[in-house]
């Protein structure tokens, strides 16, 4: 029984996440020839404050980008 766990940043709508789960299950079915009813796909949404790249959280990085865009060009 294949089990696929997807971790992603929060913020996508439920329909998009559901579509992703279905498509991943279909690809696993096609590539591994596993019966579709035996495949488990789980998505975990992680808050941006709990996802770091280096020593900065994703929310920090996004805030910095937003502030940089708001600064007037010299």
Biopython code that builds the backbone (N, CA, C, O; Angstrom):
import numpy as np
from Bio.PDB.StructureBuilder import StructureBuilder

atoms = [
    (1, "UNK", "N", (0.839, -1.166, 0.000)),
    (1, "UNK", "CA", (0.000, 0.000, 0.000)),
    (1, "UNK", "C", (0.892, 1.240, 0.000)),
    (1, "UNK", "O", (1.493, 1.557, 1.026)),
    (2, "UNK", "N", (0.992, 1.944, -1.120)),
    (2, "UNK", "CA", (1.770, 3.184, -1.159)),
    (2, "UNK", "C", (1.119, 4.268, -0.315)),
    (2, "UNK", "O", (-0.100, 4.436, -0.330)),
    (3, "UNK", "N", (1.948, 5.000, 0.422)),
    (3, "UNK", "CA", (1.496, 6.134, 1.214)),
    (3, "UNK", "C", (2.339, 7.340, 0.794)),
    (3, "UNK", "O", (3.568, 7.286, 0.821)),
    (4, "UNK", "N", (1.680, 8.410, 0.412)),
    (4, "UNK", "CA", (2.354, 9.632, -0.010)),
    (4, "UNK", "C", (1.952, 10.734, 0.955)),
    (4, "UNK", "O", (0.765, 10.959, 1.193)),
    (5, "UNK", "N", (2.949, 11.423, 1.513)),
    (5, "UNK", "CA", (2.671, 12.529, 2.427)),
    (5, "UNK", "C", (3.224, 13.802, 1.791)),
    (5, "UNK", "O", (4.415, 13.898, 1.497)),
    (6, "UNK", "N", (2.351, 14.762, 1.588)),
    (6, "UNK", "CA", (2.726, 16.041, 0.989)),
    (6, "UNK", "C", (2.655, 17.109, 2.073)),
    (6, "UNK", "O", (1.623, 17.264, 2.726)),
    (7, "UNK", "N", (3.739, 17.841, 2.265)),
    (7, "UNK", "CA", (3.738, 18.984, 3.170)),
    (7, "UNK", "C", (3.818, 20.241, 2.327)),
    (7, "UNK", "O", (4.654, 20.357, 1.431)),
    (8, "UNK", "N", (2.930, 21.187, 2.632)),
    (8, "UNK", "CA", (2.889, 22.426, 1.853)),
    (8, "UNK", "C", (2.545, 23.586, 2.764)),
    (8, "UNK", "O", (1.985, 23.406, 3.845)),
    (9, "UNK", "N", (2.887, 24.762, 2.316)),
    (9, "UNK", "CA", (2.505, 25.963, 3.056)),
    (9, "UNK", "C", (0.995, 26.131, 2.994)),
    (9, "UNK", "O", (0.366, 25.830, 1.979)),
    (10, "UNK", "N", (0.424, 26.612, 4.083)),
    (10, "UNK", "CA", (-1.022, 26.841, 4.122)),
    (10, "UNK", "C", (-1.409, 27.950, 3.158)),
    (10, "UNK", "O", (-0.574, 28.752, 2.738)),
    (11, "UNK", "N", (-2.690, 27.978, 2.817)),
    (11, "UNK", "CA", (-3.188, 29.094, 2.021)),
    (11, "UNK", "C", (-3.898, 28.695, 0.744)),
    (11, "UNK", "O", (-4.569, 29.525, 0.131)),
    (12, "UNK", "N", (-3.768, 27.445, 0.328)),
    (12, "UNK", "CA", (-4.470, 27.026, -0.886)),
    (12, "UNK", "C", (-5.911, 26.668, -0.531)),
    (12, "UNK", "O", (-6.187, 26.222, 0.583)),
    (13, "UNK", "N", (-6.822, 26.861, -1.472)),
    (13, "UNK", "CA", (-8.209, 26.528, -1.178)),
    (13, "UNK", "C", (-8.397, 25.002, -1.197)),
    (13, "UNK", "O", (-7.601, 24.270, -1.785)),
    (14, "UNK", "N", (-9.458, 24.552, -0.547)),
    (14, "UNK", "CA", (-9.711, 23.115, -0.371)),
    (14, "UNK", "C", (-9.843, 22.396, -1.707)),
    (14, "UNK", "O", (-9.396, 21.256, -1.833)),
    (15, "UNK", "N", (-10.436, 23.025, -2.691)),
    (15, "UNK", "CA", (-10.614, 22.380, -3.995)),
    (15, "UNK", "C", (-9.266, 22.110, -4.664)),
    (15, "UNK", "O", (-9.083, 21.065, -5.289)),
    (16, "UNK", "N", (-8.335, 23.032, -4.537)),
    (16, "UNK", "CA", (-7.003, 22.852, -5.118)),
    (16, "UNK", "C", (-6.257, 21.718, -4.435)),
    (16, "UNK", "O", (-5.622, 20.900, -5.101)),
    (17, "UNK", "N", (-6.329, 21.663, -3.111)),
    (17, "UNK", "CA", (-5.660, 20.592, -2.368)),
    (17, "UNK", "C", (-6.285, 19.242, -2.734)),
    (17, "UNK", "O", (-5.564, 18.266, -2.946)),
    (18, "UNK", "N", (-7.608, 19.179, -2.809)),
    (18, "UNK", "CA", (-8.283, 17.933, -3.181)),
    (18, "UNK", "C", (-7.876, 17.466, -4.575)),
    (18, "UNK", "O", (-7.656, 16.275, -4.796)),
    (19, "UNK", "N", (-7.779, 18.395, -5.503)),
    (19, "UNK", "CA", (-7.364, 18.049, -6.858)),
    (19, "UNK", "C", (-5.950, 17.482, -6.849)),
    (19, "UNK", "O", (-5.668, 16.505, -7.542)),
    (20, "UNK", "N", (-5.069, 18.086, -6.075)),
    (20, "UNK", "CA", (-3.694, 17.609, -5.957)),
    (20, "UNK", "C", (-3.676, 16.172, -5.428)),
    (20, "UNK", "O", (-2.979, 15.316, -5.973)),
    (21, "UNK", "N", (-4.438, 15.914, -4.370)),
    (21, "UNK", "CA", (-4.486, 14.565, -3.791)),
    (21, "UNK", "C", (-4.945, 13.537, -4.825)),
    (21, "UNK", "O", (-4.354, 12.464, -4.945)),
    (22, "UNK", "N", (-5.990, 13.866, -5.561)),
    (22, "UNK", "CA", (-6.497, 12.943, -6.591)),
    (22, "UNK", "C", (-5.463, 12.695, -7.683)),
    (22, "UNK", "O", (-5.240, 11.557, -8.094)),
    (23, "UNK", "N", (-4.834, 13.774, -8.148)),
    (23, "UNK", "CA", (-3.852, 13.629, -9.232)),
    (23, "UNK", "C", (-2.632, 12.824, -8.786)),
    (23, "UNK", "O", (-2.125, 11.998, -9.545)),
    (24, "UNK", "N", (-2.159, 13.059, -7.566)),
    (24, "UNK", "CA", (-1.017, 12.297, -7.052)),
    (24, "UNK", "C", (-1.381, 10.817, -6.963)),
    (24, "UNK", "O", (-0.588, 9.958, -7.348)),
    (25, "UNK", "N", (-2.573, 10.518, -6.458)),
    (25, "UNK", "CA", (-3.006, 9.123, -6.375)),
    (25, "UNK", "C", (-3.030, 8.475, -7.756)),
    (25, "UNK", "O", (-2.605, 7.330, -7.913)),
    (26, "UNK", "N", (-3.519, 9.192, -8.742)),
    (26, "UNK", "CA", (-3.577, 8.645, -10.109)),
    (26, "UNK", "C", (-2.185, 8.383, -10.676)),
    (26, "UNK", "O", (-1.961, 7.367, -11.335)),
    (27, "UNK", "N", (-1.251, 9.298, -10.418)),
    (27, "UNK", "CA", (0.115, 9.113, -10.917)),
    (27, "UNK", "C", (0.775, 7.915, -10.246)),
    (27, "UNK", "O", (1.448, 7.127, -10.910)),
    (28, "UNK", "N", (0.589, 7.771, -8.942)),
    (28, "UNK", "CA", (1.147, 6.612, -8.234)),
    (28, "UNK", "C", (0.529, 5.332, -8.791)),
    (28, "UNK", "O", (1.230, 4.342, -8.999)),
    (29, "UNK", "N", (-0.764, 5.350, -9.028)),
    (29, "UNK", "CA", (-1.456, 4.198, -9.621)),
    (29, "UNK", "C", (-0.852, 3.833, -10.985)),
    (29, "UNK", "O", (-0.593, 2.661, -11.261)),
    (30, "UNK", "N", (-0.636, 4.824, -11.815)),
    (30, "UNK", "CA", (-0.116, 4.588, -13.165)),
    (30, "UNK", "C", (1.335, 4.143, -13.154)),
    (30, "UNK", "O", (1.707, 3.244, -13.908)),
    (31, "UNK", "N", (2.162, 4.752, -12.318)),
    (31, "UNK", "CA", (3.596, 4.461, -12.362)),
    (31, "UNK", "C", (3.984, 3.211, -11.591)),
    (31, "UNK", "O", (4.932, 2.519, -11.963)),
    (32, "UNK", "N", (3.256, 2.914, -10.512)),
    (32, "UNK", "CA", (3.595, 1.742, -9.705)),
    (32, "UNK", "C", (2.669, 0.558, -9.944)),
    (32, "UNK", "O", (2.884, -0.528, -9.404)),
    (33, "UNK", "N", (1.640, 0.771, -10.754)),
    (33, "UNK", "CA", (0.624, -0.259, -11.000)),
    (33, "UNK", "C", (-0.034, -0.728, -9.703)),
    (33, "UNK", "O", (-0.470, -1.874, -9.596)),
    (34, "UNK", "N", (-0.098, 0.161, -8.733)),
    (34, "UNK", "CA", (-0.773, -0.160, -7.468)),
    (34, "UNK", "C", (-2.269, 0.068, -7.650)),
    (34, "UNK", "O", (-2.675, 1.037, -8.290)),
    (35, "UNK", "N", (-3.078, -0.805, -7.099)),
    (35, "UNK", "CA", (-4.525, -0.573, -7.188)),
    (35, "UNK", "C", (-4.890, 0.759, -6.532)),
    (35, "UNK", "O", (-4.436, 1.062, -5.429)),
    (36, "UNK", "N", (-5.699, 1.537, -7.206)),
    (36, "UNK", "CA", (-6.050, 2.878, -6.741)),
    (36, "UNK", "C", (-6.621, 2.861, -5.324)),
    (36, "UNK", "O", (-6.349, 3.767, -4.536)),
    (37, "UNK", "N", (-7.400, 1.853, -5.002)),
    (37, "UNK", "CA", (-8.031, 1.810, -3.679)),
    (37, "UNK", "C", (-7.051, 1.497, -2.550)),
    (37, "UNK", "O", (-7.419, 1.568, -1.378)),
    (38, "UNK", "N", (-5.804, 1.150, -2.889)),
    (38, "UNK", "CA", (-4.803, 0.880, -1.849)),
    (38, "UNK", "C", (-3.876, 2.064, -1.589)),
    (38, "UNK", "O", (-3.050, 2.021, -0.678)),
    (39, "UNK", "N", (-4.013, 3.108, -2.380)),
    (39, "UNK", "CA", (-3.107, 4.261, -2.289)),
    (39, "UNK", "C", (-3.663, 5.272, -1.297)),
    (39, "UNK", "O", (-4.844, 5.618, -1.331)),
    (40, "UNK", "N", (-2.791, 5.736, -0.416)),
    (40, "UNK", "CA", (-3.149, 6.758, 0.567)),
    (40, "UNK", "C", (-2.321, 8.009, 0.293)),
    (40, "UNK", "O", (-1.099, 7.935, 0.168)),
    (41, "UNK", "N", (-2.986, 9.152, 0.200)),
    (41, "UNK", "CA", (-2.299, 10.424, -0.006)),
    (41, "UNK", "C", (-2.765, 11.374, 1.097)),
    (41, "UNK", "O", (-3.964, 11.578, 1.286)),
    (42, "UNK", "N", (-1.817, 11.944, 1.812)),
    (42, "UNK", "CA", (-2.114, 12.839, 2.927)),
    (42, "UNK", "C", (-1.442, 14.184, 2.672)),
    (42, "UNK", "O", (-0.270, 14.240, 2.299)),
    (43, "UNK", "N", (-2.181, 15.253, 2.872)),
    (43, "UNK", "CA", (-1.609, 16.598, 2.751)),
    (43, "UNK", "C", (-1.633, 17.257, 4.117)),
    (43, "UNK", "O", (-2.650, 17.259, 4.811)),
    (44, "UNK", "N", (-0.497, 17.813, 4.485)),
    (44, "UNK", "CA", (-0.388, 18.566, 5.729)),
    (44, "UNK", "C", (-0.042, 19.997, 5.371)),
    (44, "UNK", "O", (0.965, 20.256, 4.712)),
    (45, "UNK", "N", (-0.882, 20.927, 5.808)),
    (45, "UNK", "CA", (-0.608, 22.337, 5.567)),
    (45, "UNK", "C", (0.115, 22.916, 6.783)),
    (45, "UNK", "O", (-0.317, 22.758, 7.924)),
    (46, "UNK", "N", (1.217, 23.584, 6.502)),
    (46, "UNK", "CA", (2.070, 24.127, 7.554)),
    (46, "UNK", "C", (1.945, 25.649, 7.559)),
    (46, "UNK", "O", (2.050, 26.274, 6.504)),
    (47, "UNK", "N", (1.721, 26.257, 8.730)),
    (47, "UNK", "CA", (1.675, 27.724, 8.787)),
    (47, "UNK", "C", (3.009, 28.326, 8.331)),
    (47, "UNK", "O", (4.069, 27.745, 8.562)),
    (48, "UNK", "N", (2.949, 29.470, 7.697)),
    (48, "UNK", "CA", (4.157, 30.133, 7.194)),
    (48, "UNK", "C", (5.152, 30.445, 8.322)),
    (48, "UNK", "O", (6.359, 30.516, 8.088)),
    (49, "UNK", "N", (4.644, 30.629, 9.527)),
    (49, "UNK", "CA", (5.519, 30.901, 10.673)),
    (49, "UNK", "C", (6.236, 29.642, 11.152)),
    (49, "UNK", "O", (7.150, 29.728, 11.971)),
    (50, "UNK", "N", (5.837, 28.485, 10.656)),
    (50, "UNK", "CA", (6.454, 27.218, 11.056)),
    (50, "UNK", "C", (7.282, 26.598, 9.934)),
    (50, "UNK", "O", (7.627, 25.419, 10.003)),
    (51, "UNK", "N", (7.601, 27.371, 8.909)),
    (51, "UNK", "CA", (8.367, 26.888, 7.754)),
    (51, "UNK", "C", (9.552, 27.826, 7.586)),
    (51, "UNK", "O", (9.374, 29.007, 7.286)),
    (52, "UNK", "N", (10.746, 27.313, 7.775)),
    (52, "UNK", "CA", (11.930, 28.170, 7.686)),
    (52, "UNK", "C", (12.806, 27.777, 6.514)),
    (52, "UNK", "O", (12.894, 26.611, 6.130)),
    (53, "UNK", "N", (13.442, 28.777, 5.967)),
    (53, "UNK", "CA", (14.476, 28.608, 4.950)),
    (53, "UNK", "C", (15.703, 29.264, 5.556)),
    (53, "UNK", "O", (15.768, 30.487, 5.686)),
    (54, "UNK", "N", (16.666, 28.448, 5.922)),
    (54, "UNK", "CA", (17.789, 28.979, 6.678)),
    (54, "UNK", "C", (17.291, 29.408, 8.045)),
    (54, "UNK", "O", (16.604, 28.649, 8.728)),
    (55, "UNK", "N", (17.637, 30.628, 8.446)),
    (55, "UNK", "CA", (17.231, 31.090, 9.770)),
    (55, "UNK", "C", (16.051, 32.061, 9.716)),
    (55, "UNK", "O", (15.791, 32.776, 10.684)),
    (56, "UNK", "N", (15.333, 32.089, 8.582)),
    (56, "UNK", "CA", (14.186, 32.986, 8.441)),
    (56, "UNK", "C", (12.936, 32.176, 8.126)),
    (56, "UNK", "O", (12.971, 31.258, 7.306)),
    (57, "UNK", "N", (11.832, 32.520, 8.781)),
    (57, "UNK", "CA", (10.588, 31.841, 8.455)),
    (57, "UNK", "C", (10.060, 32.357, 7.122)),
    (57, "UNK", "O", (10.430, 33.431, 6.646)),
    (58, "UNK", "N", (9.201, 31.565, 6.554)),
    (58, "UNK", "CA", (8.603, 31.963, 5.279)),
    (58, "UNK", "C", (7.824, 33.271, 5.429)),
    (58, "UNK", "O", (7.831, 34.106, 4.524)),
    (59, "UNK", "N", (7.159, 33.450, 6.562)),
    (59, "UNK", "CA", (6.423, 34.702, 6.774)),
    (59, "UNK", "C", (7.373, 35.894, 6.865)),
    (59, "UNK", "O", (7.036, 36.983, 6.400)),
    (60, "UNK", "N", (8.562, 35.704, 7.459)),
    (60, "UNK", "CA", (9.569, 36.772, 7.499)),
    (60, "UNK", "C", (10.008, 37.150, 6.088)),
    (60, "UNK", "O", (10.086, 38.331, 5.749)),
    (61, "UNK", "N", (10.290, 36.149, 5.276)),
    (61, "UNK", "CA", (10.755, 36.379, 3.901)),
    (61, "UNK", "C", (9.693, 37.136, 3.105)),
    (61, "UNK", "O", (10.010, 38.078, 2.379)),
    (62, "UNK", "N", (8.425, 36.718, 3.245)),
    (62, "UNK", "CA", (7.352, 37.384, 2.517)),
    (62, "UNK", "C", (7.172, 38.826, 2.986)),
    (62, "UNK", "O", (6.900, 39.710, 2.174)),
    (63, "UNK", "N", (7.321, 39.070, 4.286)),
    (63, "UNK", "CA", (7.208, 40.428, 4.821)),
    (63, "UNK", "C", (8.337, 41.309, 4.289)),
    (63, "UNK", "O", (8.116, 42.474, 3.957)),
    (64, "UNK", "N", (9.537, 40.756, 4.209)),
    (64, "UNK", "CA", (10.678, 41.506, 3.679)),
    (64, "UNK", "C", (10.468, 41.862, 2.212)),
    (64, "UNK", "O", (10.781, 42.975, 1.789)),
    (65, "UNK", "N", (9.942, 40.926, 1.442)),
    (65, "UNK", "CA", (9.675, 41.197, 0.019)),
    (65, "UNK", "C", (8.612, 42.280, -0.133)),
    (65, "UNK", "O", (8.720, 43.155, -0.992)),
    (66, "UNK", "N", (7.584, 42.209, 0.711)),
    (66, "UNK", "CA", (6.511, 43.200, 0.653)),
    (66, "UNK", "C", (7.048, 44.584, 1.017)),
    (66, "UNK", "O", (6.696, 45.575, 0.377)),
    (67, "UNK", "N", (7.894, 44.653, 2.040)),
    (67, "UNK", "CA", (8.474, 45.936, 2.449)),
    (67, "UNK", "C", (9.381, 46.495, 1.364)),
    (67, "UNK", "O", (9.401, 47.704, 1.137)),
    (68, "UNK", "N", (10.128, 45.631, 0.694)),
    (68, "UNK", "CA", (11.024, 46.086, -0.382)),
    (68, "UNK", "C", (10.238, 46.673, -1.544)),
    (68, "UNK", "O", (10.668, 47.649, -2.159)),
    (69, "UNK", "N", (9.089, 46.084, -1.847)),
    (69, "UNK", "CA", (8.244, 46.607, -2.930)),
    (69, "UNK", "C", (7.630, 47.951, -2.566)),
    (69, "UNK", "O", (7.399, 48.793, -3.434)),
    (70, "UNK", "N", (7.366, 48.146, -1.277)),
    (70, "UNK", "CA", (6.730, 49.386, -0.816)),
    (70, "UNK", "C", (7.713, 50.552, -0.753)),
    (70, "UNK", "O", (7.294, 51.710, -0.765)),
    (71, "UNK", "N", (9.023, 50.262, -0.684)),
    (71, "UNK", "CA", (10.023, 51.334, -0.609)),
    (71, "UNK", "C", (10.103, 52.061, -1.929)),
    (71, "UNK", "O", (10.123, 51.429, -2.985)),
    (72, "UNK", "N", (10.148, 53.397, -1.889)),
    (72, "UNK", "CA", (10.269, 54.153, -3.138)),
    (72, "UNK", "C", (11.638, 53.917, -3.778)),
    (72, "UNK", "O", (12.650, 53.790, -3.088)),
    (73, "UNK", "N", (11.645, 53.863, -5.095)),
    (73, "UNK", "CA", (12.892, 53.663, -5.833)),
    (73, "UNK", "C", (13.741, 54.922, -5.739)),
    (73, "UNK", "O", (13.223, 56.037, -5.794)),
    (74, "UNK", "N", (15.043, 54.736, -5.597)),
    (74, "UNK", "CA", (15.958, 55.893, -5.510)),
    (74, "UNK", "C", (16.456, 56.286, -6.861)),
    (74, "UNK", "O", (17.232, 57.234, -6.981)),
]
sb = StructureBuilder()
sb.init_structure("model")
sb.init_model(0)
sb.init_chain("A")
sb.init_seg("    ")
for serial, (resi, resn, name, xyz) in enumerate(atoms, 1):
    if name == "N":
        sb.init_residue(resn, " ", resi, " ")
    sb.init_atom(name, np.array(xyz, "f"), 0.0, 1.0, " ", f" {name:<3s}", serial, name[0])
structure = sb.get_structure()
